[in-house]
Amino acid sequence: MNDGRHRSRRGVLRASAAIAGLGVVAGCVSDDGNGSGNGDGSGNGTENGIDGNDNETDGNDNGTDGDGNGAEDDDSDDASSGSYAVTMEPVGTVEFDSVPETWAANNGSWADMGIALGQEPPEAVYLTSRYHTQYYDEIPGVSVDKSDTTSLWEGELDPEEFLALSEGVDVFVMDPNFPVGRTDHWDESDIERIEATGTPFFGNSIFSRDYGWHDDYEYLTLYEAFEKLSQVFQEEQRYTAFESLHDEFQDEVEAVVPPAGDRPDVAILWPAGDGAFYPYTIDEGTSFKQWRDLGVTDALGEAGVSDFLSDRGTIDYENLLEIDPEVLLLRSHEALSAEEFREEVVAEMETHSVASDLTAVQNGDVYRGGPLYQGPIANLVLTERGAQQLYDVDEELFDRQEVSDIVDGDF
């Protein structure tokens, strides 16, 4: 990690070229990743597999939300001029002369945080198919039109595209170590070239804890990351309001979770085709927050199955039958409604010669397993959905209008 201070695009553009060059320091990297041809870190850096492009769409491209106006923070480095700094691993201290107005995000985790903080949607994300804006359908008055959002990783993630995008965005809300650790054609010099334009990186990869290149610096929880982004956008009051709502929500969730002996063991899987699956074991990453909060037992982890991101392995129906989890949670199907999922996915398993013997299939306990990425709004929706799936909860666990009011700045 470095302790360098980075200045925002506006600040650098106001400075002389010589001074601008001095302010750029890349995020630190411990690179033991080897790239990926299937979106998981194995070769050519394209994102067309497990943490890449599953061709999911969500069909909700009908509006925008957020006022995009961040309030000034009295705790800024220089409140009179509006300048301030935010510190987070691995990017160090990033200085802003004014609140960013345009931004790009790596995925739906950070993009959702920005919407929760009242910002306009990001100009670009790694993959728009992984930013599931249909979750906003649950929140009155909140919607995101991503039809004009750029997908940065539809093919090969290209540093030149970042250089071009840096002319139009004020901050890249993404971990600079991710493209370096996940591809074989990025290195620290690419990060330095991009930041030399004056557009800094500000992010920490939080969805999983199975990337070796992340071991050298701190992981953040969802709300720790959310708080840091609120400081970037100078929206600490919105963050505090969401934190309070989340605390109340956690109390509601705890009240519907049964005693430990009555909670199911679950297997989280991503279909790999031909009856094979990429296994995901539940860790402390934000990708699994709803399942941790709902108190489930990780059937795959208990059986000693390795997480896909750690060894790129697969399991098949025969392997699953040996473990025989009570519940199957299948990812890569968020574009489907619950009914469509039953008709298109579960029905096929019910007629499969081996899958049909699984307890979860026989008992009708096969469900959509949620996305890889979730921010504070998506997490509320997904946790409540999980409580409905696992515990037959039929009441709302959070106040939709309160979420809407916070996004609108009415709190």
FIGULUM-626052 format. One line per field, with one value per residue (C-alpha): x, y, z; residue number from 1. Coordinates in pm, 1 decimal. Layout:
N
px	(X/...)
py	(Y/...)
pz	(Z/...)
tortor	(NUM/...)
# end
This chain:
411
px	(0.0/111.6/45.5/39.8/-223.0/-414.1/-585.3/-916.5/-947.6/-1066.9/-781.4/-519.1/-656.6/-628.7/-266.0/28.5/124.7/434.5/243.7/-28.4/227.2/354.6/16.3/-33.5/45.8/-99.1/-265.3/-45.0/-65.7/28.8/-31.8/-71.8/-375.3/-324.8/-599.4/-906.3/-1060.0/-1390.4/-1427.1/-1261.2/-893.4/-732.0/-578.6/-690.6/-867.2/-1205.7/-1511.2/-1750.2/-1795.6/-1835.1/-1749.9/-1799.0/-2079.3/-2359.2/-2576.9/-2828.7/-3053.5/-3311.9/-3549.8/-3569.2/-3431.2/-3700.4/-3575.0/-3314.6/-3303.7/-3094.5/-3033.2/-2658.5/-2591.6/-2353.9/-2351.1/-2024.8/-1866.4/-1767.4/-1488.7/-1322.3/-951.6/-1038.4/-1405.4/-1379.1/-1263.7/-1460.4/-1152.1/-1138.1/-965.6/-1081.5/-852.8/-916.0/-706.0/-563.6/-579.7/-443.5/-557.7/-745.5/-795.0/-1097.2/-1126.8/-1501.4/-1761.5/-1744.3/-2034.8/-1968.9/-1825.6/-1767.8/-1809.4/-1674.4/-1999.1/-2341.6/-2206.8/-2059.0/-2311.8/-2595.4/-2417.5/-2404.0/-2776.3/-2847.1/-2644.7/-2863.5/-2619.4/-2688.3/-2608.0/-2246.1/-2136.8/-1983.8/-1953.1/-1757.5/-2074.3/-2420.8/-2564.6/-2431.4/-2592.8/-2940.7/-3149.7/-3475.4/-3432.2/-3526.8/-3875.2/-3936.5/-3866.7/-4123.0/-3984.7/-3642.3/-3534.1/-3220.2/-3196.7/-2875.4/-2937.5/-2661.7/-2426.2/-2103.6/-1996.4/-1619.7/-1561.2/-1777.4/-1461.3/-1109.3/-1076.2/-876.1/-667.8/-714.7/-1089.5/-1023.2/-796.1/-1072.0/-1334.7/-1117.6/-1198.3/-1564.8/-1569.8/-1434.4/-1355.8/-1325.2/-1505.0/-1324.3/-1030.7/-725.4/-584.1/-876.8/-784.7/-417.5/-486.4/-756.3/-596.9/-265.6/-232.8/-271.2/3.4/66.6/189.7/-160.2/-307.6/-44.6/-120.4/-492.2/-449.7/-208.8/-511.9/-633.4/-912.9/-831.1/-930.1/-1127.2/-1245.1/-1183.0/-1293.8/-1545.5/-1772.6/-1543.1/-1254.1/-1098.9/-864.5/-504.1/-397.1/-626.3/-460.5/-215.1/-475.0/-791.0/-1126.7/-1427.8/-1780.6/-2065.5/-2137.5/-1771.1/-1733.8/-2064.6/-1944.7/-1623.0/-1815.3/-2047.1/-1739.0/-1635.4/-1977.3/-2005.2/-2330.1/-2255.5/-2605.4/-2761.7/-2521.7/-2616.0/-2984.5/-2926.0/-2716.4/-3001.5/-3253.3/-3022.5/-2988.1/-3367.6/-3383.4/-3132.6/-3356.5/-3650.1/-3442.3/-3320.3/-3680.0/-3777.2/-3466.6/-3544.7/-3319.0/-2994.0/-3121.2/-3408.1/-3203.9/-3126.6/-2796.7/-2764.5/-2544.5/-2476.5/-2399.6/-2344.9/-2449.5/-2153.8/-2353.4/-2404.8/-2505.2/-2193.4/-2176.4/-1924.0/-1942.5/-1944.2/-1867.7/-2001.6/-1734.6/-1736.3/-1762.2/-2061.9/-2177.8/-2308.3/-2432.5/-2799.4/-2723.1/-2498.2/-2763.7/-3025.1/-2810.1/-2783.3/-2526.6/-2286.3/-2328.6/-2043.4/-1799.7/-1891.7/-1824.0/-1479.3/-1563.6/-1336.2/-1478.7/-1467.5/-1266.3/-991.7/-936.0/-1162.5/-1321.1/-1668.1/-1899.9/-2177.9/-2509.8/-2341.4/-2120.1/-2422.2/-2615.1/-2338.1/-2372.1/-2749.2/-2808.7/-3153.4/-3166.7/-3007.4/-2943.7/-2860.6/-2694.4/-2700.0/-3081.2/-3161.0/-3321.3/-3594.5/-3897.4/-3964.0/-4225.8/-3997.4/-3720.2/-3946.3/-4065.2/-3728.7/-3476.8/-3643.0/-3866.6/-3560.2/-3398.9/-3715.2/-3685.2/-3307.9/-3211.7/-2979.4/-3096.5/-3445.0/-3308.2/-3179.4/-3372.1/-3393.6/-3545.5/-3793.6/-3903.1/-3926.2/-3642.1/-3446.0/-3433.3/-3260.6/-2941.9/-2889.3/-2619.8/-2247.9/-2280.9/-2511.0/-2515.7/-2732.6/-3060.4/-3017.9/-2921.5/-3249.7/-3447.4/-3241.0/-3238.1/-3613.9/-3647.9/-3420.6/-3634.6/-3939.3/-3762.9/-3621.9/-3858.3/-4189.5/-4186.5/-4480.2/-4446.8/-4225.6/-3909.2/-3818.6/-4000.7/-3983.3/-4093.3/-3819.3/-3560.0/-3711.3/-3707.3/-3339.0/-3247.2/-3445.4/-3275.3/-3597.8/-3485.3)
py	(0.0/354.2/664.9/900.1/1168.1/1180.3/1491.7/1480.0/1554.5/1909.4/1983.4/1846.4/2026.6/2353.0/2284.0/2310.3/2001.8/1954.9/1968.5/1743.1/1474.5/1479.7/1398.9/1058.9/739.2/403.4/167.8/-103.6/-452.0/-796.4/-977.5/-1349.2/-1351.5/-1487.1/-1329.9/-1501.3/-1608.3/-1697.8/-1405.7/-1569.7/-1485.0/-1736.5/-1593.6/-1335.3/-1085.1/-1104.5/-1097.4/-1350.0/-1596.3/-1611.1/-1260.3/-1139.6/-1132.0/-1378.8/-1189.7/-1111.3/-816.2/-687.6/-497.5/-188.0/103.4/357.8/660.7/804.9/900.5/1111.7/1481.8/1451.6/1733.5/1653.2/1876.1/2026.1/1861.2/2083.9/1836.9/1892.8/1967.8/2322.1/2394.5/2752.7/2641.8/2315.2/2094.3/1775.8/1437.3/1080.1/792.6/426.0/121.3/50.4/394.4/594.5/953.9/1107.4/1483.8/1651.4/2021.3/1981.7/1706.9/1468.1/1513.9/1230.7/893.6/536.4/230.7/-120.6/-304.6/-299.0/-281.5/66.1/178.7/102.5/295.4/600.2/581.5/545.8/863.1/1057.2/1060.4/1029.6/679.0/609.9/679.2/332.5/2.9/-311.0/-485.4/-334.3/-688.3/-722.7/-401.0/-526.6/-211.7/-408.4/-409.6/-42.0/-146.3/-214.6/148.1/415.9/696.5/534.9/401.0/393.1/406.3/231.1/235.0/493.4/334.5/202.4/-157.4/-150.4/-526.3/-666.2/-786.8/-721.8/-457.5/-187.2/78.7/304.4/308.1/426.0/699.6/819.4/794.2/994.2/1303.8/1268.7/1140.5/1287.3/962.6/588.9/422.2/91.8/-92.0/-25.4/-362.6/-551.0/-511.1/-563.4/-877.8/-1014.2/-977.4/-1058.2/-731.5/-462.4/-352.7/-64.2/156.9/150.3/275.4/549.0/660.4/678.7/871.1/1107.7/1248.0/1376.8/1123.1/916.4/564.5/524.7/175.8/-150.7/-489.1/-605.2/-868.9/-1169.0/-1256.1/-1522.7/-1313.0/-1358.1/-1018.0/-856.5/-1023.3/-738.1/-475.2/-434.9/-572.6/-354.4/-447.3/-312.4/-28.0/56.8/98.7/286.7/532.5/596.9/670.5/902.7/1103.2/1123.7/1257.6/1461.1/1283.8/1172.0/1259.2/1028.4/755.1/805.9/784.7/458.4/320.4/387.8/226.4/-73.5/-116.0/-127.0/-368.0/-599.5/-613.7/-712.9/-981.2/-1124.3/-1150.8/-1380.2/-1601.0/-1927.1/-2096.6/-2236.6/-2593.3/-2491.7/-2302.8/-2476.6/-2576.0/-2422.0/-2452.4/-2143.2/-2235.3/-2077.2/-2296.7/-2393.6/-2594.1/-2966.3/-3031.0/-2870.7/-2579.2/-2332.8/-2359.1/-2055.3/-2090.1/-1826.0/-1584.5/-1234.3/-1063.9/-846.7/-1101.1/-1321.7/-1061.1/-1160.0/-1528.5/-1457.8/-1232.2/-1503.4/-1749.8/-2028.5/-2306.8/-2327.2/-2686.6/-2666.3/-2512.5/-2769.0/-3044.8/-2906.0/-2784.3/-2500.5/-2172.9/-2129.5/-1809.9/-1990.2/-2292.8/-2251.5/-2591.2/-2723.8/-2978.8/-3181.7/-3330.4/-3646.3/-3436.9/-3239.7/-3556.8/-3672.4/-3345.6/-3316.1/-2959.1/-2873.9/-2564.2/-2481.6/-2114.7/-2063.5/-1750.5/-1613.1/-1602.5/-1259.3/-1154.5/-1413.7/-1365.7/-1630.1/-1789.3/-1785.6/-1939.3/-2225.8/-2285.5/-2258.2/-2382.4/-2586.4/-2777.5/-2899.6/-3019.2/-3204.3/-3419.3/-3474.7/-3831.3/-3724.1/-3373.8/-3505.3/-3709.6/-3402.5/-3316.1/-2949.6/-3037.2/-3282.6/-3032.7/-2736.9/-2553.3/-2433.9/-2055.2/-1765.5/-1713.4/-1341.3/-1152.3/-1123.6/-754.5/-568.4/-225.3/-97.2/-78.4/-411.6/-573.0/-469.8/-616.0/-935.2/-1006.8/-970.9/-1197.3/-1452.5/-1445.9/-1515.5/-1802.2/-1972.8/-1883.0/-1810.4/-1452.6/-1266.4/-920.2/-634.7/-603.5/-248.0/72.4/131.9/492.5/563.5/437.4/659.5/958.9/910.7/882.7/1201.6/1380.2/1405.2/1289.5)
pz	(0.0/-54.7/147.2/-150.0/-184.5/-511.7/-639.5/-820.1/-1191.3/-1134.5/-898.1/-1132.7/-1433.3/-1245.2/-1164.5/-1400.0/-1597.1/-1385.4/-1059.2/-1198.2/-1273.0/-918.5/-766.8/-927.6/-739.8/-834.5/-587.6/-449.0/-592.5/-471.8/-797.9/-774.9/-1002.1/-1350.4/-1557.8/-1697.4/-2019.1/-1855.6/-1624.5/-1328.4/-1346.2/-1580.9/-1893.4/-2141.9/-1923.0/-2091.9/-1868.5/-2017.2/-1733.7/-1361.8/-1258.3/-1610.9/-1867.7/-1811.1/-2060.5/-1791.8/-1848.6/-1609.2/-1830.5/-1612.3/-1808.2/-1745.6/-1565.1/-1336.2/-976.6/-745.7/-739.3/-795.7/-553.2/-269.3/35.5/151.3/451.2/740.4/816.5/478.8/463.8/351.6/408.7/281.5/-65.1/-72.4/-93.5/110.4/119.5/173.0/271.6/199.1/119.6/-131.2/-296.2/-3.6/37.6/-253.7/-258.5/-417.1/-494.8/-538.5/-526.3/-824.2/-1061.6/-1306.1/-1222.3/-1333.5/-1110.3/-1128.8/-1055.7/-896.7/-541.3/-576.1/-838.6/-596.2/-321.5/-545.7/-618.1/-246.5/-194.6/-437.7/-728.7/-1096.9/-1230.7/-1324.9/-1680.4/-1705.0/-1517.6/-1595.7/-1718.4/-1731.1/-1729.4/-1374.4/-1253.2/-1168.7/-1168.8/-1146.4/-768.3/-771.7/-883.3/-514.6/-419.5/-509.5/-720.5/-765.5/-1103.3/-1313.6/-1689.5/-1784.3/-2158.5/-2203.2/-1952.0/-2103.7/-2041.0/-2003.9/-2002.2/-2282.8/-2453.3/-2333.5/-2064.2/-2238.8/-2057.6/-2360.2/-2298.4/-1944.1/-2075.4/-2306.5/-2032.1/-1792.8/-1998.8/-1907.0/-1548.2/-1227.6/-1043.5/-1113.3/-822.7/-850.5/-699.4/-921.8/-822.1/-974.2/-1344.2/-1259.9/-1057.1/-1286.1/-1628.8/-1791.9/-1986.3/-1716.7/-1481.3/-1243.0/-1525.4/-1677.7/-1350.5/-1337.0/-1695.7/-1623.4/-1298.5/-1473.3/-1656.1/-1320.8/-1270.9/-961.6/-866.3/-544.4/-458.6/-280.3/-415.2/-154.6/-308.1/-247.0/-17.6/-234.4/-450.0/-341.6/-470.3/-210.6/87.2/142.4/228.5/428.7/321.3/389.0/482.7/273.0/512.0/566.5/190.6/172.7/435.4/243.5/-75.3/114.3/207.7/-157.9/-257.3/64.5/148.3/502.5/621.6/364.5/473.9/839.3/750.9/561.5/845.7/1088.9/854.4/811.6/1188.2/1219.5/928.3/1093.4/1399.8/1178.7/1008.5/1338.0/1452.6/1163.4/1163.2/1345.8/1602.5/1465.6/1453.0/1225.7/967.8/638.9/488.8/144.5/-161.8/-372.5/-732.3/-1072.2/-1368.7/-1587.7/-1843.0/-1902.5/-1541.6/-1393.8/-1151.6/-1018.7/-639.0/-412.5/-44.1/191.5/309.2/458.2/118.7/41.2/-217.4/65.1/311.8/294.7/351.8/649.4/800.4/748.3/942.8/686.2/698.8/404.5/285.2/35.0/281.6/545.5/291.7/212.6/-137.7/-251.2/-369.0/-745.2/-721.8/-532.3/-756.4/-1063.2/-1004.5/-1080.6/-927.0/-1089.0/-983.9/-857.2/-627.1/-512.0/-438.5/-204.8/-9.7/-68.8/58.7/185.3/-35.3/-371.9/-449.7/-816.5/-943.0/-1300.2/-1309.8/-1169.9/-1499.2/-1439.7/-1220.1/-954.9/-1181.5/-1485.1/-1277.1/-1170.6/-1527.3/-1700.4/-1443.4/-1169.9/-1411.8/-1600.3/-1276.3/-1180.7/-1494.0/-1474.5/-1385.3/-1101.2/-1007.9/-944.8/-652.4/-471.0/-156.0/-252.5/-590.1/-442.2/-175.9/-409.7/-237.7/-541.0/-566.3/-736.3/-538.5/-586.7/-776.8/-719.9/-642.5/-407.2/-252.5/33.1/-159.6/-335.1/-5.5/156.6/-132.3/-156.1/216.8/237.4/-67.4/98.9/413.3/198.1/21.1/328.6/611.5/437.9/562.2/408.6/559.8/449.0/657.5/559.9/475.9/100.3/132.2/385.5/136.7/-131.0/100.8/182.0/-185.4/-249.2/40.5/242.5/585.8)
tortor	(1/2/3/4/5/6/7/8/9/10/11/12/13/14/15/16/17/18/19/20/21/22/23/24/25/26/27/28/29/30/31/32/33/34/35/36/37/38/39/40/41/42/43/44/45/46/47/48/49/50/51/52/53/54/55/56/57/58/59/60/61/62/63/64/65/66/67/68/69/70/71/72/73/74/75/76/77/78/79/80/81/82/83/84/85/86/87/88/89/90/91/92/93/94/95/96/97/98/99/100/101/102/103/104/105/106/107/108/109/110/111/112/113/114/115/116/117/118/119/120/121/122/123/124/125/126/127/128/129/130/131/132/133/134/135/136/137/138/139/140/141/142/143/144/145/146/147/148/149/150/151/152/153/154/155/156/157/158/159/160/161/162/163/164/165/166/167/168/169/170/171/172/173/174/175/176/177/178/179/180/181/182/183/184/185/186/187/188/189/190/191/192/193/194/195/196/197/198/199/200/201/202/203/204/205/206/207/208/209/210/211/212/213/214/215/216/217/218/219/220/221/222/223/224/225/226/227/228/229/230/231/232/233/234/235/236/237/238/239/240/241/242/243/244/245/246/247/248/249/250/251/252/253/254/255/256/257/258/259/260/261/262/263/264/265/266/267/268/269/270/271/272/273/274/275/276/277/278/279/280/281/282/283/284/285/286/287/288/289/290/291/292/293/294/295/296/297/298/299/300/301/302/303/304/305/306/307/308/309/310/311/312/313/314/315/316/317/318/319/320/321/322/323/324/325/326/327/328/329/330/331/332/333/334/335/336/337/338/339/340/341/342/343/344/345/346/347/348/349/350/351/352/353/354/355/356/357/358/359/360/361/362/363/364/365/366/367/368/369/370/371/372/373/374/375/376/377/378/379/380/381/382/383/384/385/386/387/388/389/390/391/392/393/394/395/396/397/398/399/400/401/402/403/404/405/406/407/408/409/410/411)
# end
